[in-house]
Amino acid sequence: MSLLTHREPATLSATRFDVLVVGGGITGAWVALDCALRGQSVALIEKHDFGAATSSRSSKILHGGVRYLQQLDFARVRESARERALVIRAAPHLINHVPFLIPTYRTLQRSKMFLFAGMMGYQLLAAGTQRILSDKATRAPAGYGLSVAQLREIVDLPDDQITGGWVLHECQMESSERMTQAVIARARQAGALLTNYTALERFSYSGGRVTGATVLDVEKGSQLEIEAKVTVNATGPWCDDLIEQFDGRPLNTGYARGAHIVTRSLIPDFAMALPSKFQADGTVGRGSRHIFIIPWRDRSLIGTSYQETASPCEPVHVLRDEISQLLDTVNAALPWAALGAEDVLHAFAGFYPLQSRKLDGRLYQGTGEYQLIDHARTDGVAGVITALGAKYTTARQLAEQTADLVEHKLAAGTVVGRRPTRTVKLDGGDIADIKHFEQEKIRQHDGLFRAETTRHLIKRYGTRIDDLAAICRNAPALATPITPERMTVGAELLYAADQEMAIHLSDAVLRRTDLGTLGDPGPEALNTCAQILGEQLGWSAAQQRLEVDLLSNEIADSDTQVVSDQQWNLDT
């Protein structure tokens, strides 16, 4: 099967696939990769762009499972720590370690001794997973304690009950969008056929089982038929929309909105959690919910808010209440921050499903917060599976369990048992020593890129930096950053169109590069991007202007509340 780097949905009707994956977020991408690496013929369709919904609205953190210690759920601690290590090994260039600051207090359960015991327990549980990483530079540094004086040198906390603190390192994706793209590209290399802007319209049936789907090429308005032995529903919050087609039992009992804001840097070198008055059920006054401040691209990423809703919607705009919730929480804990609406540089929100209904034995479940449902067992409809609820940390694990089930069905009860994604290198990730690689590439591309540009490209493309360098040697102007404030170079736009199936300006600016992830880069930058993409994709001048207008409106809609609410009273 040929490598498909350009969008050609018609190729999906040319063969009968073993697996059709519906949904091109991080879960669907990992499912497509795992199945393809097992030798199965795989098609994946995404109704928008790859990773355009929930997968692009994350906190950028690969949690190692420390939060499960409170619940004494040691199995989930080990699972999360192991999965984090496997993702780091697969894509070391996309990961860095961020120190999390945890203050300690005079109360027993928040004391330095209590937290120290918890951290030691966590490090013991996670110790074995560190050995997965042969490159020691990619291993999480050991945690350490802080005195009150040391803590206050980092951040001014006005609470006189503080006794010091503890620092624990978590893993951060500087670009979760690039992580999704790395999995998508590797699945394509493994033989999977993936296409964006292709929507499932209805399932096809034969003999009481799903045998594929009728899909719509959103760009051309044409329909085509895809045949598949097994269909995987990986549409996240929208999974029940597909399940309704065969009158299956809904999986979700509701949905939650989670919003993030990007502000000026508050705590430059550390992340920390702040207690909030907002409870996880949306009720004010019970406490216990936390909001994170995370250093990200020389700014602070703050989230998430919490607001329950009956159903997900598209597009997702950040609401005034969500911004207020985050600003109120930060200002209550850090009065010196004095954040106002004018400090919000960018905002984004996404949905995730609530699955409070007690699951039963007919459901395949992992040990984490995800579900794998065989609808032949739950609804009497063969040939369709739903994979739901994974985070970036656990998406690979859920995909592995999904591929196991698919393999079981395709092999009529016989499971081969291979686990190819446990050792896979994602696109750009075949790097044995990340520090040596960085030094080597700085020397190799000296004169073409500045050192900081080389580091920027390595953090997003890994070994693919050489492909970008080749573009720039042929067109030196494309080695220059689009704007002085952001590191994205013109070659990234060309690469997005030529190798990563970007067909709209928004695809390249928001999900292939970092240019739009901090808010509007300005009309000059967008016009430059449209010109670069337009030359590659054959856009007319009118089409370039249209793409700029569409993206400008999308960014403005995303930040509508940020702009319009600079006068609103945060106390109301």
N, C-alpha and C positions, 0 to 999 in steps of 0.2 A: 504494500500500500504506500503510495507516494506521500511525501511530506507536504502538507497543505498549509502554507503561510499566508495565503490570500483568501479572502472570503469567497467561497464558491458553494453555497448551499445545495445547488443542483447535484453535486457529487454524492450527497447523502442518499439519494434515491437510486444509486447505481448498484447497490449490493444489499444483501440481508445481513444485518449486524447481529453479533451475539448480544451486545449491550447498547441500549440507548440511554444516555444520561440527560435528564432535563434539569437545567440549572447550571450556570457557569460561575458560581461563587467558589469559595475555597473548598467546600465539601465536594461539590460536583467535580471540580478540577482534580482533586485527589482520587476520587472514585474512578474517573476516566484514566488516570495514570496507572493506578494499581491494576485495573482490569487489562489495560493494554500491555503492561509488563508481563502479565500472565499468558500472553499470546492470544487474548480475545480480540475480536474485531469490535471497535468501539466508536460510537458517534456521540457527540455532545452538542446540545443546542442551548442557547441562551437568548431570551427574548429581548434583552437590552444589550449592553456591552458586558464583557467578562468582568465579574467582581464589582458591578455598578451599584448594587444594593447594599445589603448588610455587610458584606465583606470589605467594603471601602469605608465603613463607618465605625471602625474599631478603635480601641484605646492603644493599639500598636504593641501590646504586651503579650508575651508568651509566659503565662503563669506556671510556676514550677510546682504548685500544689500546696504551698504553705497555708493557704486559707482553709484547707480541709483538716488541718491539725485540730482546730477548735472543735470539730465534729468527731474527732478521733477516728476519722476515716483514712486509715493508713494505706489501704489499697489504692485509693484515689490519689494520695500523696505520691506514692511510688509511680503510678501510672502517669501522672502529669509530669513528674520529674523525668521519667524515661522518654515520654513523647517530646518534651522540650529538647532533650539531648539529641534525639533522632532528627528533629527539624534543624537544629544548629548544624549537625554534621552534614545534612543534605544541602544546606545553603549558608555556609559560614559568613559569607560576604554581606548577607542581609540582616545580620544580628549584631547587636552590641549589648553590653551589660549596663544596667542603670541601677545605682544604689538606692534602695528604698529606706527612708528614715522612719523608724517606729519609736515614738516617745514612750517612756515608761513613767509610771505614776506610783503614788504611795499605796493605792489599793492593791490587795493581794493579787487579783487576777490580771492586773496591768503592771505588776511590779517588775523590776529589773531581773530579779531572781526567777520569777515565773516565766518571763519572756526568754531569759537565757536558757532555761530548761527546754522550752518549746523549740528554740532555734537549734539547740544541740540535737534534739530528737529529729528535727527536719533534716539537718545535715547528715545524720546517720542514715536516715531513710533514703536520701537522695545520693549518697556517696557512690553507690555502685553505678549509677547512671552517668556520673562524670567520666568514668573510665571508657565510655563509649566514644568520647572525644579524644582522639589521639593528639590533636593540636591543642596544647595546654593553654594557648592564648584564647581559645574559645570556651574554656571552662569558667564557671562562675567563681569569682573570688570568694574567699571565706568571709562570713559575717564577723562583725566586731561591735563591742560596746562603746558607748559614749558617756562621758560625764555630763553634768548639767552645763558646765562651762563650754565644753566642746559642742554640745547640742545647740546652745544659744549663739555660738559663732556661725552656725549654719543657717539657723532660722530663729527668729524671735517669736517664741510662743508665750503668751501672757499668763499662762496657768501656773500658779505657785505650787501646785501639787506634783509637778514634773520632777523626776529624780534622775533623769538622764535619757538614754535611748539605746537603740540597737540598729545596726545597719545590715540589711539583707539585700543581696543582689538578685534582681530579676532580669529577664531578657526582653529587649525591646527591638521591634522592627522599625527601623527608620521610615520604611515605606511598606505598609501592608499590601498596597496595590502591586508593588513589584514582587512580593511573595506569591500572590495569586498568579501573576504573569509567569513567574518561574515554573510553577507547577503546570500551567497551561502549556508552556513551550515544551516542557519535558514530556508531557503526555503526547503532544504532537510528534515529537521525535520518536516516541515509542510506537507510533502508527495510528494513534487515535485521530479521527477527523472531527474537528471542533469548529463551530461557526457561531458568531454572535448575530444579534438582530434576527433571530429565527425563533418564532413563537409556536408552542404547541397549541393547536386548535381543538383537537379531539383525539382520543385514543382509537385505535383500530382493534377490533375483536374478531376472534374466530374460535368456536368451540368453547366459549366461556372463559377465554383467557385474552389478555392484552397481547397483541402481536406487533405493536408498533404505534405509529401515530401519523395523523395528517398535520403538517406544520406549515406555517406561513413565513415566507421570506418577507420580512417587514420592509426591507428597502425596495424591493421590486414589486411587492404586492401579489406575488404568485404563490400558489400552493404546491406542495409536493408530498409524496408518501415516503415514510421511512419504515422499513420492516426491521423488527428486532425480536430476538427470542426472550429477552428480559429487558424491562424498562425500569430505571431507577429515578425516583422522584427526589431530587435534591434542590427543591425550590425554596427551602427555608420557611419564612413566615407565610409564604403563599402555597404551602404544600397541600392544605385542605381544598384549595381551588381545584387541584387535579383529582384529589380523592373523591370529591363530590361527583365527578363524572361517572364513576361506577357505584355511586350510592354507598361509598364506604363510610366507616365510622370516623368522624372528625377526630384529629389527634390533639388539637389545641383547645384549651379552655378560655383563651383570651390572648392578648398581645400586649407588649410593653414597648413604649418608645424610650430610647436612650439617646440623649443629646450630649455633644461635646462642644466646648468652646476653646479657641486659641487666643491667648492673651500675651501681653508683654511678659518677659521672664520674671517669675516670682522667686523661685528657689533654683538657681542656675544648674547646680550639679547633683541634686538629689530629688527623688520622687518621695511623696508621702501621702498618706490617707488622712482625710479630715472627717470627723464625725458630722453627721447631718441630722437635722430634725425630721427629715423625710424618711418614712418607713417604706420598705419594699412593696407594700400593698397600696402605696399612694397616700396613706393616712399621715397627717401631720401630728407630731407630738410624742410618738413612742420612741423615737431615736433608733439607733443601731445601724442605720444605713450609712455607708461611707462614700465619699467622693475623692477621687485621686487627682493630685497635681503632679504632672509628669514633665520633666524637661524634654523638649522636642524641637529640634532645629532652631536652637537659640531662643525659643519661646516656651511658654507653658501650655500644655494640653490638659484641660480640666474636664473631668466627666466621671461617671455619667449621671445625668438626671434620670428620673424615673417617672413615667406617667402611663397608666394603663389605658388601653383603648379596646374597642370591640373588634376592630379589624384593621389590618394594615392598609396603607394607601400609597399611591404614587402620583406625582413625586412627593418626597418627604421634605417639608419645610420645618425649620426650627421655630418653635413657638416662644412667645414672650415669657410664659410661665417657666419654660425649661431654662432659659437664660437666667431668669430671676432666681430660680432654685439654685443654680450653680454659683452665681455671684453672691447670694445671701450666705451660702455655706462657707465660701472662702472668706468673706468679710467678717463673719462671726468668729471664725477660728484665727484669722490673721488680720486684725483690725488695721495694721499698718499697710496692708495691700491696697485698701481703699479702691477696689475695682468698681468701675462703673461701666455702663453700656459702651461708652466711647473707647474703652480698653479692649473690647472684643474685636479681634482682627478677623476672625472667621468662625463659623459655626456649622455643624453638621449633625444629622440625626439619623437613626435607623431603627428598625423594628426587630424584635425577637419574640419567638412564641413562648407562651406560658403553658406548661404541661403539668398542671396540678392534679389532673385526674390520675388516680392510682392505676398503675399499669398491672397487667396480669401476665400469666405464664405464656400466653399466646404470642407475646411480643419478644422479639430478640432485643436484648438490652446490653449495652456496655456498662462498665462500672462508673463511667462519668455521666455528665449531664447531657446525654444524647440518647436517641432511640433509633433502632433499626427494626422496621416493621415489614413482615412478609404478609402481604394482603391475601395471599392464598389461604393463610391460617386465620386471619382476623376478619376477612370480609368475603371469603370464598371466591376471590378473583385472582387467578393465576397470572404469572408473567409480569407482575409489578411489585416493586419494593420501594419503601420510603426511608430515606436516611435524613435524620433531623436532629438539630440542636447542638451541633459541634461548634466549638470555638477554634481559633487558629491553632491552639495547642493540641487539641484532640481531633482535629479534622482528619489527620492521617490515620489515626486509630479507627475512627468510624468508617473511613473508606476501606481499610483492611478488612474489617468485619463484613462490610457490604460486599466486597469482592469475594470473600469466603463463601457467603451465601449465594452469590451469583454463580461461582464456580461449582458449588454443590448442585445447583439447579441445572446448569449446563451439562454436567457430567453424570446426571441421573443418579445422584446419591453418592458419588465418589469425589472426595475433596483431595486435590493434589497436595495442598498444604504449604506451598511456597509463600513467602512473605517478602516480595521483592522491594517494597517501599521502605523496609527497615534499613536497607543499605544503599538506597538510591541516592544519586547526586542530582539535585535539581539543575535546571539550566543556569549555567554560569557558576555553579557551586563546586566544581572539581578542583578544589584548592587544598593542598596538604598543609601549608603553613601560611596563614593569612597575613602575618606581619612581614614575612619574607616576600610574599607575593606583592604586597603593596610597595615595598621598597624597590623591587625589581621593575614594576610597571612605572613608577615615578622616574626611574633612570631611563627606561626604554622609550617613554613618550615625552621626555624632556625636550622642550623646543616646540612641541605641538600643543601640549596642555600645561597649564600651571599645576603645581603639586596639589593644590586644594581641589582643582578640577579633576585630576586623576583620582584622588580619594573619593570624591563625590561619585564618579562613574563606577569605581570598584564597589562601593557600598550599594549600588543599585543593579549593576550588570555583571559583577564578578569577572570571569574569564572573557565575557563578551565585550569587555572594554576594547579588545583588539579589533573587533568588528567596527566599533564606533571610531576607533583611531583610523582604520582604513578609509572610512567615509570622509573623515576630516583631511586626510592626506590628499584625497582627490578634490576636496572642496574646503580649503583652509578656513573660509569664513564661518563654516559650521562648527568650528572648535571654540567659538566665542560664546559666552553665556548670553542668553536671550535678554536678560536684565541684569544689571550689576548686583541687585539685592538677592537674586536667586541663582543657583548654580547651573540650572538646566542649559545645555548647549544645543545648538541647532541640529546636530547630528542625531540627537535623541528623537527629535520629531521625525526625521527621515527614517530612522530605524523602526519607529513605531508603525509607520505606514507600510514599510517594505517587509518587515519580519513579524509584526505582532498584530496584524489584522485591525489596526486603527483605521476607521473609515470616516470618522467625524472629528472635528477639532476637539470636542469634549473628550473623546476617547484618549487622544494624545496628551492633552493638557492636564486632565484630571486623573487618569488611570494608567498611563504609560510613563509619564514623567511626574515630577513634583511641582511643576510650575504653578498649578492652580490649587494645590492642597493647603496653601496658607491664605486663600482668598484671591480676590481679583488681582492679577498681575498688571493690569492696565491695558488700555487700548493699543498702545504701541507694541507691546509684547504679543498680544493676541493677533494683531495684523501681521507681525513677523512670522508667527507660527502658521497662520493661515497661508501665507505665501509659500513657506517651505513645504507644507503638506500639499498645497494646491498644485505645486509643480510636480510632485511625485504622483498625485492621484488624478491629475488632469482636470482640476477645477478651473472654471472660468473666473474672471474677476468678480462677477455677480455671485457665484457660488462661494467664493472666499468671503465676501461681505456678509452673505447669509449665515455662514458658519460662525463668523465672529459675533453676529447679532444673537444667534441662538445660544452660544456659550455665554455671552455677556448677560443675557437674560437668565440663564440657568444659575450663574454665580450670584446675580442680584437677588433672585428668588431665594436661594439658599441663605443669603445674608440679609434678607428683607428686615427681619426683626432687629438685627444688629444695627442697621442704618436708621430705621425709622423710629426706634425706641430709645434713642439717645437722650430724650427728654423725659422718659417715663419714670415715675417714682418707684423705686425698687421695693419700697415698703408697702405698696398697695397690691 
